[in-house]
């Protein structure tokens, strides 16, 4: 089908879509695109379907467990069973964002408290709870009902037993265990002996245009215009639209990379000589990963290195946390906060265990000391980060998409503690409040600094919600300490936000993000002071967000979705010498950047390479890739439904009456926009049938007449001055489309465009008007004028350096 037609229809359908929840059948495999659209684009329908058929078991609902529960439910698995045997304690208020003060006072079970709050995150996911004992005597056969088992707050000997059971099943039950002890965290994954991944990196395969292919052994492919191909040796590619060496079309060849611009494809000496054209597309091939049981991996750990400035840290933490497990077995408790004796015992155990390991590094006694001091505590941001990573591994396990973690992941926050060596032991002792878990890690002085902090956060989307949750658990900006969090976001909540912005619920749709997020954050920690605004941060609001405003702040946080806004906030932070925390996501990728005055470079100090602009004639007449058609569709959409209505409205705001306009026209005065307004008035629809007619004529213009005109002006056998064919890669000749009422894509374009025209011109329509019968009747009566292409008026045609066409006067765009 025509790329233009598909692309523009997609735009129209997206904009005209209303916000509704479909009927929720438990076994329905239909994906609710209005909720899952962003995630669907990243994972694909197959992965989404696999998740929607998967059952997950999660044990442990501390700070780490509730993070994973939240993420997994939002992602949209079929069912999640949450398991926990503990009661709510004051300690939990600083780690678990779903536990409230009244839950602690009434001594409720954690699982009973958290379960309904997890369940309301996603109406499509069945959430179950269990408080049954899970120990050495438990019959593990119940785990056969699950595709993935996740353990937190479980001793290592029980982890090994459950891992053995999961690994032995056919097919294996995917197993993940993770823990956070103070400033150290770990994740372990075992997805079975053999685990096949359909798409290891999730990158969209690039289309590469071919400049030439040699008739040789091996045949060498050169990319057009010295564009880099980005391939790797051993990958497979498929060819299409090759002229001359047409035997290659539809075939798959394994490649050997020769340079960033060339690669070989094996013997082509017996093929026809290459003439022109051709597109190469990378073939996604599955990759197999092999996992070992925990029993073996404890002695011979395979560790991912997250921080290359500390290459030994993973193995050092592996030994230290195994020693901590052994300490708990021997003492039935964690090391005491600030206990030097316990710290010495843990260091001794770490050295003993390290000697037994096959893969090991020198023991880091400073790390062990701080692990001993903080093991009873918890850093909420560390739990959030590790919970996010472990949740993503669970989704990989269920979908077979993206390369899995093999097999240990360790993360520490030692950098936070570098300034705490001189603090007294009493700094870390509990006080019986919600910050005890945090205090055990960073001490009372740093807790007070957080409580007094004045923070400005711009944006309350997915990252903004996560930041506010962490601020609440950390006690950033307490009213009693003269702290404050100022947040601003002009947007309203949409249904698609609910998939990743966990502070919002369905009843919040069309309410302001900032004030709704503020209210939800205060439920987590009522002690905060939050000032919620609905303003953009831009030059127009500098009277509100003035230099005086910035000088009262301690830190600025951006949770934005565009570069321009980031650059502006960065410039204001730099000019007022304020620290800036920037972060962003795109698909499966994310970034964070910490900008400190007089210490680091600013956000504006570095810029991404400029995106290559697409020539105007390429968009209008010679689209070669889907990105061209998307931009073309956006331009058409903006013109028809934003730009032209804006011109019309502005014109009548300037000239108050038709009489005034007529008088000025008689006086031959020039009026800006008058030509466009007259044109719009002459074609203005006044009833629903006119909207359908207008849409039908647009279809004829976009998808038939322009193609006919282009082929009339440049027939398929047109040649350039150098004798080469005009229609060769990357230019692709269009194919005119005949409108077909039976084609759902064609009808969808008509209906979506007509609904948008009706919205622009305030024309009512009913459900009956949208029926296929009613639409068909109107379309059948539309008279399509006979079209005769304009005579070819091209004065000269040459090949430019980028293989696009130059012509002096040909109005076909």
C-alpha positions in Angstrom: 0.0 0.0 0.0 1.0 3.6 -0.5 3.3 4.8 2.3 1.8 8.3 2.1 -1.7 7.0 2.5 -0.9 4.7 5.4 1.1 7.4 7.2 -1.4 10.2 6.9 -4.3 7.9 7.8 -2.4 7.0 10.9 -2.1 10.6 11.9 -5.7 11.3 11.3 -6.8 8.2 13.3 -4.6 9.0 16.2 -5.8 12.6 16.6 -9.5 11.8 16.1 -9.4 8.9 18.6 -11.6 9.3 21.7 -10.5 8.2 25.2 -12.5 5.1 26.3 -11.7 1.8 27.9 -12.9 -1.2 25.9 -14.6 -4.1 27.5 -12.0 -5.9 29.6 -12.3 -9.6 29.0 -9.9 -11.6 31.1 -8.7 -13.7 28.2 -8.8 -11.0 25.6 -5.6 -10.7 23.5 -6.6 -7.4 22.0 -4.1 -4.7 22.9 -5.6 -1.4 24.2 -3.5 1.0 22.1 -4.9 4.0 23.9 -3.2 2.8 27.1 -0.2 0.9 25.8 0.7 2.9 22.7 4.2 4.0 23.8 5.2 0.6 25.2 3.7 -1.1 22.1 6.0 0.8 19.8 9.0 -0.3 21.8 8.2 -4.0 22.4 6.0 -4.8 19.4 2.7 -6.7 19.4 4.2 -10.2 19.7 6.0 -9.3 23.0 2.9 -7.5 24.3 0.8 -10.6 23.6 3.3 -12.8 25.4 3.2 -10.6 28.4 -0.6 -10.6 28.4 -0.5 -14.4 28.8 2.1 -14.6 31.5 1.8 -15.1 35.3 4.4 -13.7 37.6 5.1 -14.6 41.3 6.8 -11.9 43.4 7.9 -12.5 47.0 8.8 -9.6 49.3 7.1 -6.2 49.5 9.8 -4.0 50.9 11.0 -1.0 49.0 12.5 -3.1 46.2 9.6 -5.5 45.9 7.0 -2.8 45.6 9.0 -1.1 42.9 9.0 -4.3 40.8 5.3 -4.9 41.5 4.5 -1.4 40.3 6.6 -1.8 37.1 5.3 -5.2 36.2 1.6 -4.4 36.6 2.0 -1.2 34.6 3.7 -3.2 31.8 0.6 -5.4 31.5 1.2 -9.0 32.4 -1.8 -11.3 32.7 -1.5 -11.8 36.4 0.8 -11.0 39.3 0.8 -12.7 42.7 2.4 -10.7 45.4 3.7 -12.6 48.5 4.8 -11.2 51.9 4.6 -12.4 55.5 5.7 -9.2 57.4 3.6 -6.5 59.1 3.8 -2.7 58.4 6.4 -0.9 60.5 7.4 2.8 60.8 10.6 1.8 58.9 8.4 1.0 55.8 7.1 4.5 55.5 10.5 5.6 54.2 10.9 2.7 51.7 7.5 1.5 50.5 5.4 4.2 48.8 2.2 2.3 49.1 2.2 2.1 53.0 0.6 4.9 55.0 0.9 5.9 58.6 -2.5 4.5 59.5 -1.4 1.1 58.1 1.5 1.1 60.6 -0.7 2.2 63.5 -3.1 -0.6 62.8 -0.3 -3.2 62.4 -1.7 -4.4 59.1 0.1 -7.0 57.0 2.2 -5.5 54.3 0.7 -7.6 51.5 -2.9 -6.8 52.6 -2.0 -3.1 52.6 -0.1 -3.0 49.3 -2.2 -5.4 47.3 -5.2 -3.1 46.4 -3.0 -0.2 45.6 -1.0 -2.3 43.2 -4.1 -3.7 41.7 -5.6 -0.2 40.8 -2.5 0.6 38.7 -3.8 -1.4 35.7 -7.4 -2.8 35.3 -6.1 -5.3 32.8 -3.9 -7.1 35.2 -5.2 -9.6 37.7 -3.4 -9.1 41.0 -3.5 -11.8 43.7 -1.9 -11.9 47.1 -0.5 -14.5 49.4 0.8 -14.5 53.0 1.6 -18.2 53.3 4.9 -19.3 54.6 7.7 -19.7 52.1 10.6 -21.6 53.6 12.6 -24.8 53.4 9.6 -27.0 54.1 7.3 -25.4 51.5 6.1 -27.6 48.6 7.2 -25.6 45.6 4.9 -27.3 43.1 2.6 -24.2 43.2 5.3 -22.3 41.3 4.5 -24.4 38.2 1.6 -22.0 37.6 4.0 -19.2 36.9 6.3 -18.3 34.0 8.5 -16.1 36.1 9.5 -16.1 39.8 11.0 -13.1 41.5 12.4 -13.2 45.0 13.4 -10.4 47.4 14.2 -10.5 51.1 14.8 -14.3 50.9 17.9 -15.9 52.4 20.4 -17.3 49.9 19.9 -21.0 50.9 16.2 -20.7 50.0 17.0 -18.8 46.9 19.2 -21.8 45.7 16.4 -24.3 46.5 13.8 -22.3 44.5 16.2 -21.7 41.7 17.0 -25.4 41.4 13.2 -26.1 41.2 12.6 -23.4 38.5 15.7 -24.5 36.5 14.6 -28.1 36.4 11.1 -27.5 34.9 10.3 -28.0 31.2 10.1 -25.3 30.0 12.2 -23.6 32.8 10.5 -21.1 35.0 12.4 -17.9 34.6 14.1 -17.0 38.0 15.2 -13.6 39.3 16.4 -12.8 42.8 17.4 -9.3 44.0 18.3 -7.6 47.2 19.2 -4.1 48.5 21.3 -3.9 51.6 22.1 -0.3 52.5 24.4 1.0 49.9 24.8 -2.3 47.9 22.4 -4.1 45.6 22.4 -7.2 43.5 20.3 -9.0 40.9 20.7 -12.6 39.7 19.0 -14.0 36.6 18.5 -17.6 35.4 16.3 -18.1 32.4 17.1 -21.8 31.8 19.9 -23.7 30.1 19.0 -22.3 26.7 17.1 -19.0 26.2 16.4 -17.7 22.8 16.0 -14.0 22.2 14.2 -12.9 19.0 15.6 -9.4 19.0 18.8 -8.7 21.1 18.9 -5.0 20.7 15.5 -3.7 19.7 17.0 -1.4 17.1 14.9 -0.7 14.0 16.7 -2.3 11.0 18.2 0.4 8.7 17.5 0.6 5.0 20.8 1.2 3.1 20.8 2.4 -0.5 23.3 0.7 -2.7 25.8 2.7 -4.8 27.4 -0.4 -6.5 27.9 -4.1 -6.3 31.0 -5.7 -7.8 30.7 -8.9 -10.0 33.4 -10.7 -8.2 34.3 -13.3 -5.5 33.6 -11.9 -3.0 31.2 -9.3 -4.3 31.6 -5.9 -2.6 28.6 -3.6 -1.8 29.3 0.1 -1.5 26.7 2.3 0.2 25.4 5.3 -1.6 26.9 8.7 -0.8 29.4 7.2 1.6 26.7 6.6 4.2 27.8 4.4 7.0 25.9 1.1 7.1 26.4 0.3 10.8 26.5 -3.5 10.2 28.7 -6.1 11.9 30.5 -9.1 10.4 28.4 -12.2 10.6 25.1 -10.5 10.3 22.7 -11.2 7.4 21.1 -8.8 5.0 18.4 -9.1 2.4 18.3 -7.3 -1.0 15.5 -5.7 -2.9 15.0 -3.4 -5.9 18.4 -4.2 -7.4 18.5 -3.7 -11.2 20.9 -5.7 -13.3 22.1 -8.1 -10.6 18.4 -9.0 -10.0 19.2 -12.5 -8.8 20.1 -10.9 -5.5 16.5 -9.6 -4.9 14.8 -11.4 -2.1 17.9 -13.4 -1.1 19.6 -13.3 2.2 23.4 -13.0 2.4 25.8 -13.2 5.3 28.2 -10.2 5.3 31.8 -9.4 6.1 32.4 -5.7 7.0 35.3 -4.2 5.0 34.8 -0.5 6.0 32.1 1.7 7.4 30.8 2.1 3.8 31.5 -1.3 2.3 30.9 -5.0 3.0 31.2 -8.2 1.1 28.4 -10.7 0.4 30.1 -13.8 -1.0 30.4 -14.9 -4.6 28.6 -12.7 -7.2 30.8 -13.5 -10.2 28.1 -15.7 -11.8 25.4 -13.1 -11.5 24.3 -10.5 -14.0 26.3 -7.2 -13.9 25.0 -4.7 -11.5 23.1 -1.8 -13.2 21.7 0.5 -10.6 19.4 0.8 -7.6 19.0 -1.6 -4.7 18.2 -1.5 -1.0 19.9 -3.6 1.7 18.0 -4.4 4.9 19.5 -6.0 8.0 17.8 -9.3 8.9 17.1 -9.7 12.6 18.3 -13.1 13.6 17.5 -14.7 17.0 20.4 -15.2 19.5 20.7 -18.0 22.0 21.9 -17.3 25.6 23.0 -19.9 28.1 22.4 -19.7 31.9 23.7 -21.7 34.8 22.0 -22.4 38.1 22.8 -20.2 41.2 24.6 -23.0 42.9 27.4 -22.9 40.3 27.2 -19.1 39.7 27.9 -18.4 43.4 31.4 -19.8 43.0 32.0 -18.8 39.4 30.0 -15.6 39.0 29.4 -14.0 35.6 29.0 -10.3 36.4 28.0 -7.3 34.3 30.2 -4.2 34.9 28.0 -1.1 35.1 30.8 1.3 36.1 34.0 0.9 34.2 35.8 3.3 36.6 35.3 0.5 39.2 35.9 -2.8 37.2 36.5 -4.9 40.4 33.5 -3.6 42.2 31.0 -6.3 41.1 33.3 -9.2 42.3 34.1 -7.3 45.5 30.4 -6.9 46.2 29.7 -10.5 45.3 32.1 -11.7 48.0 30.8 -9.1 50.5 27.1 -9.9 50.1 27.8 -13.7 50.3 29.6 -12.9 53.5 26.5 -10.9 54.7 24.3 -13.9 53.8 26.5 -16.1 55.9 26.5 -13.6 58.8 22.7 -13.7 58.9 22.8 -17.5 58.9 25.2 -17.5 61.9 23.6 -14.6 63.9 20.0 -14.6 62.7 20.3 -10.8 62.3 22.0 -8.2 60.2 25.1 -6.4 61.5 24.3 -3.6 64.0 24.4 0.0 62.8 27.8 1.4 63.7 29.0 -1.8 65.4 32.8 -2.0 64.9 32.8 -5.6 66.2 30.2 -6.7 63.6 32.1 -4.9 60.9 35.3 -6.8 61.8 33.4 -10.1 61.7 32.0 -9.3 58.3 35.4 -8.3 56.9 36.8 -11.7 58.2 33.9 -13.6 56.6 34.4 -11.8 53.3 38.1 -12.7 53.2 37.2 -16.4 53.9 34.5 -16.6 51.2 36.7 -14.8 48.7 39.3 -17.5 48.9 36.7 -20.1 47.9 35.6 -18.2 44.7 36.9 -19.1 41.2 36.2 -15.6 39.9 37.3 -13.0 42.4 38.9 -9.7 43.1 40.8 -8.3 46.1 38.5 -7.6 49.1 37.5 -4.0 49.5 37.5 -3.5 53.2 36.1 0.0 53.0 33.1 -1.3 51.0 32.6 -4.1 53.5 32.7 -1.6 56.4 30.0 0.6 54.9 28.0 -2.5 54.0 28.1 -3.6 57.6 27.1 -0.1 58.9 24.2 0.4 56.4 22.9 -3.1 55.8 19.8 -2.6 57.9 19.0 0.6 56.0 17.8 1.4 52.5 18.4 4.1 49.9 15.1 4.7 48.0 16.8 5.8 44.8 19.0 2.7 44.8 15.9 0.5 45.3 14.1 2.4 42.5 17.0 1.9 40.1 17.5 -1.8 40.9 13.8 -2.4 40.9 13.5 -0.9 37.4 16.4 -3.0 36.1 15.0 -6.2 37.6 11.5 -5.5 36.3 13.0 -5.0 32.8 14.7 -8.4 33.1 11.4 -10.0 34.0 9.8 -8.5 30.9 12.8 -9.9 28.8 12.2 -13.3 30.4 8.6 -13.3 29.5 8.9 -11.9 26.0 12.2 -13.2 24.7 13.0 -9.7 23.5 16.2 -7.8 24.2 19.5 -9.3 25.5 19.1 -10.5 29.1 21.4 -9.8 32.0 24.0 -12.5 32.5 23.9 -13.4 35.3 24.8 -11.1 38.2 24.4 -7.4 38.4 25.8 -5.4 41.3 25.4 -1.7 42.0 26.7 0.4 44.9 26.3 4.0 46.1 29.7 4.4 47.7 30.1 7.8 46.3 27.3 9.1 48.5 29.3 8.1 51.6 32.6 9.7 50.8 31.8 12.8 53.0 30.5 10.7 55.9 33.7 9.2 57.3 34.0 11.9 60.0 30.4 11.5 61.2 29.9 10.0 64.6 28.2 6.6 64.9 25.2 8.2 66.6 24.4 10.0 63.4 23.2 6.7 61.9 21.1 5.5 64.9 17.3 5.1 64.4 14.9 7.7 65.9 11.7 5.8 65.4 10.5 7.9 62.4 9.9 7.2 58.7 13.5 8.2 57.9 15.3 5.5 59.9 16.1 3.3 56.9 17.6 6.3 55.1 19.4 7.6 58.2 21.1 4.2 58.6 22.8 4.9 55.2 23.6 8.6 55.1 23.3 9.9 58.7 21.2 12.6 60.4 23.1 15.6 59.1 22.6 14.7 55.5 18.9 13.8 56.2 18.4 17.3 57.5 20.0 18.8 54.4 17.5 16.9 52.3 14.6 18.0 54.5 15.6 21.7 54.1 16.1 21.5 50.3 14.3 23.8 48.0 13.8 22.1 44.7 12.3 23.2 41.3 11.1 20.4 39.0 10.0 21.1 35.5 7.8 18.4 34.0 5.5 15.9 35.8 5.4 13.0 33.3 6.9 9.5 33.7 10.3 10.7 35.1 8.6 13.4 37.1 6.4 11.0 38.9 9.3 8.8 39.7 11.3 11.8 41.0 8.4 12.9 43.2 8.1 9.5 44.7 11.8 9.4 45.5 11.6 12.9 47.0 8.7 11.8 49.2 10.6 8.8 50.5 13.8 10.8 51.0 11.9 13.6 52.8 13.1 16.3 50.3 11.5 19.6 51.1 9.7 19.2 54.4 7.4 22.1 55.5 8.7 21.9 59.1 12.2 22.4 57.9 11.4 25.4 55.6 12.0 23.1 52.6 9.8 23.2 49.5 9.3 21.5 46.1 8.0 23.6 43.3 6.7 21.7 40.3 5.2 22.9 37.0 3.7 21.2 34.0 1.0 22.8 31.7 -0.2 19.4 30.4 -3.4 17.5 31.3 -3.4 13.8 32.0 -4.2 11.5 29.0 -5.1 7.8 29.1 -1.8 6.8 27.5 0.0 8.4 30.5 -1.4 5.8 32.9 0.9 3.1 31.4 4.0 4.8 32.9 3.1 7.7 35.1 2.1 5.7 38.2 0.8 8.6 40.3 -2.2 9.0 38.0 -5.4 6.9 37.8 -8.2 6.7 35.2 -10.3 9.1 37.2 -7.5 11.7 36.8 -7.8 11.9 33.0 -8.1 15.5 31.8 -6.9 16.9 35.1 -3.6 18.9 35.4 -0.5 16.7 35.8 1.2 19.0 38.3 -1.5 19.4 40.9 -2.6 15.7 40.6 1.0 14.6 41.0 1.4 16.9 44.0 -1.7 15.5 45.8 -0.6 11.9 45.1 2.9 12.6 46.5 1.5 14.1 49.7 -0.3 10.8 50.2 3.1 9.1 50.3 4.6 11.7 52.6 2.2 14.3 54.1 5.2 16.2 55.6 6.3 17.6 52.3 5.5 21.1 51.1 4.7 21.1 47.3 3.7 24.2 45.2 2.2 23.0 41.9 2.1 25.3 38.9 0.6 25.0 35.4 3.1 27.2 33.6 5.7 26.5 30.9 9.2 27.5 31.8 10.2 29.8 28.9 11.1 33.5 28.2 7.4 34.4 28.5 7.3 33.3 32.2 10.5 34.9 33.3 8.5 37.3 35.5 7.4 34.3 37.5 10.5 32.2 37.3 12.9 35.1 37.8 16.5 35.3 38.9 15.2 36.0 42.4 13.1 32.7 42.2 16.2 30.7 41.1 18.5 32.2 43.8 16.1 30.7 46.5 16.6 27.2 45.1 19.1 24.5 45.9 18.6 22.4 42.9 16.7 22.3 39.6 15.4 19.1 38.1 14.2 18.7 34.5 11.8 15.9 33.6 11.1 17.2 30.1 10.4 15.7 26.7 12.2 18.1 24.4 15.7 19.5 23.9 14.6 23.1 23.4 13.1 23.3 26.9 16.1 21.6 28.5 18.4 24.1 26.9 16.4 27.0 28.3 16.2 25.6 31.8 19.9 24.9 31.7 20.7 28.5 30.6 18.7 29.8 33.6 20.3 27.4 36.0 23.8 28.3 34.7 23.2 32.1 34.9 22.0 31.7 38.5 24.7 29.2 39.5 22.2 26.4 40.4 22.8 22.7 40.2 20.7 20.9 37.5 19.7 17.2 37.3 18.6 16.3 33.8 17.2 13.0 32.6 15.3 11.6 29.7 14.2 8.4 28.0 13.6 7.2 24.5 12.3 3.7 24.0 14.6 1.4 25.9 17.3 4.0 26.3 17.7 6.5 29.0 20.2 9.1 30.2 20.9 11.2 33.3 23.3 14.1 33.6 24.4 15.9 36.7 25.3 19.6 36.1 27.1 21.3 39.0 28.2 25.0 38.8 32.0 25.5 38.4 32.5 21.7 38.3 30.9 20.2 35.3 30.0 21.4 31.8 26.5 22.5 31.2 23.8 20.9 29.1 24.3 23.6 26.4 28.0 23.0 26.3 27.5 19.9 24.1 25.2 19.4 21.2 24.1 16.4 19.3 25.2 16.3 15.6 22.6 18.2 13.6 20.0 16.0 12.0 20.3 15.9 8.2 17.5 18.0 6.7 15.4 16.3 4.0 15.3 18.4 0.8 11.8 19.9 0.0 11.5 18.1 -3.3 12.3 14.8 -1.6 9.4 15.2 0.8 7.0 16.3 -1.8 7.7 14.1 -4.8 10.5 11.6 -4.1 10.1 9.9 -0.7 12.5 7.0 -0.3 12.0 5.9 3.3 9.2 5.9 5.9 10.7 8.9 7.7 10.0 11.0 4.5 6.4 10.0 4.4 5.9 10.7 8.1 7.3 14.2 7.7 5.1 14.7 4.6 2.0 13.6 6.5 2.9 15.9 9.4 3.2 18.8 7.1 -0.1 18.1 5.4 -1.8 17.6 8.8 -0.4 20.9 10.2 -1.4 22.8 7.1 -5.0 21.5 6.9 -5.9 21.4 10.6 -3.7 23.9 12.3 -2.1 26.5 10.0 -5.1 27.3 7.8 -7.6 27.5 10.6 -5.2 29.8 12.5 -4.9 32.1 9.6 -8.6 32.2 9.3 -9.2 33.0 13.0 -6.4 35.6 13.1 -7.8 37.4 10.0 -11.3 37.8 11.6 -9.7 38.9 14.9 -8.0 41.7 12.9 -11.0 42.6 10.8 -14.1 42.5 12.9 -16.8 42.4 10.1 -17.3 41.3 6.5 -18.4 44.9 5.7 -15.0 46.2 6.8 -13.3 43.6 4.7 -15.4 44.5 1.6 -14.7 48.2 2.1 -11.0 47.6 2.3 -11.1 45.4 -0.8 -12.9 48.1 -2.8 -10.3 50.5 -1.7 -7.7 48.0 -2.9 -6.0 47.8 0.4 -3.8 44.8 1.1 -5.0 42.5 3.9 -2.7 39.8 5.2 -4.2 36.4 4.8 -7.1 37.6 2.6 -6.3 35.2 -0.2 -6.2 32.2 2.0 -9.4 33.2 3.9 -11.3 33.7 0.6 -10.1 30.3 -0.5 -11.2 28.7 2.7 -14.6 30.4 2.6 -15.2 29.2 -1.0 -14.5 25.6 0.1 -16.0 25.7 3.6 -18.2 22.6 4.3 -21.5 23.3 6.0 -22.8 19.8 6.6 -21.4 16.3 7.2 -21.8 15.2 3.6 -19.5 18.1 2.6 -16.8 16.9 5.0 -16.9 13.4 3.4 -16.8 15.0 -0.1 -13.8 17.1 0.9 -12.0 14.1 2.3 -12.7 12.1 -0.8 -11.3 14.9 -3.1 -8.2 15.1 -0.9 -7.7 11.3 -1.3 -7.9 11.8 -5.1 -5.4 14.7 -4.9 -2.8 13.1 -2.6 -2.7 9.5 -3.7 -3.7 9.6 -7.4 -3.3 12.9 -9.1 0.1 13.8 -7.8 1.4 10.4 -8.8 -0.1 10.7 -12.3 1.4 14.2 -12.7 4.8 13.0 -11.6 4.8 10.0 -13.9 3.6 12.2 -16.8 6.4 14.7 -16.2 9.0 12.0 -15.6 8.1 8.8 -17.4 9.7 5.6 -16.2 12.2 5.7 -19.1 13.3 9.3 -18.5 17.1 9.7 -18.6 19.5 12.3 -17.2 22.0 14.2 -19.3 24.7 11.6 -18.5 22.5 8.8 -19.9 21.5 7.3 -16.5 17.9 6.6 -15.6 16.0 9.3 -13.7 14.1 6.7 -11.7 16.9 5.0 -9.8 17.8 4.7 -6.2 17.0 6.5 -4.0 14.2 7.9 -6.1 11.3 5.5 -6.4 8.5 6.0 -9.0 5.0 6.4 -7.4 2.0 4.1 -8.1 -1.3 6.0 -8.4 -4.0 4.5 -6.2 -7.6 4.0 -7.3 -10.0 4.6 -4.4 -11.7 1.4 -3.3 -14.6 1.4 -0.9 -13.8 -2.1 0.1 -10.3 -1.2 1.3 -10.4 -0.5 5.0 -7.4 1.8 4.8 -9.0 4.0 2.2 -12.3 4.3 4.1 -10.4 5.0 7.3 -8.7 7.9 5.7 -12.0 9.3 4.5 -13.8 9.0 7.8 -10.8 10.3 9.9 -10.2 13.3 7.7 -14.0 14.1 7.6 -14.2 13.9 11.4 -11.3 16.4 11.6 -12.9 18.7 9.1 -16.1 18.5 11.1 -14.3 19.4 14.3 -12.5 22.4 12.6 -15.8 23.8 11.1 -18.0 22.8 14.1 -20.2 20.5 12.0 -22.2 17.9 14.0 -22.5 14.3 13.0 -24.1 11.2 14.5 -23.0 7.5 15.0 -25.3 6.7 12.1 -23.4 9.1 9.9 -20.3 7.1 10.6 -21.8 3.8 9.4 -20.2 2.2 6.3 -23.6 2.4 4.6 -24.0 6.1 5.1 -20.4 6.9 4.1 -20.7 4.7 1.0 -23.8 6.5 -0.1 -22.1 9.9 0.1 -18.9 8.8 -1.6 -20.9 7.2 -4.4 -22.5 10.5 -5.2 -19.2 12.4 -5.2 -18.4 13.5 -8.7 -14.6 13.3 -9.3 -13.6 15.8 -12.0 -11.6 14.3 -14.9 -7.9 14.9 -14.4 -5.5 15.8 -17.2 -1.9 16.2 -16.1 -0.2 19.4 -16.9 2.3 19.4 -19.8 5.9 18.7 -18.9 7.6 22.1 -18.3 10.9 20.9 -17.0 13.7 23.1 -18.4 16.7 21.0 -17.4 17.5 17.9 -15.3 20.8 17.1 -13.8 22.2 14.7 -11.2 23.4 16.6 -8.1 25.9 15.3 -5.7 23.3 13.8 -3.5 21.5 12.2 -6.4 18.4 14.4 -6.1 16.8 16.1 -9.0 17.0 19.8 -9.9 14.4 21.4 -12.1 13.5 25.0 -12.6 9.8 25.1 -13.0 7.6 22.2 -12.4 4.7 22.6 -10.0 3.8 19.1 -8.8 4.2 19.5 -5.1 
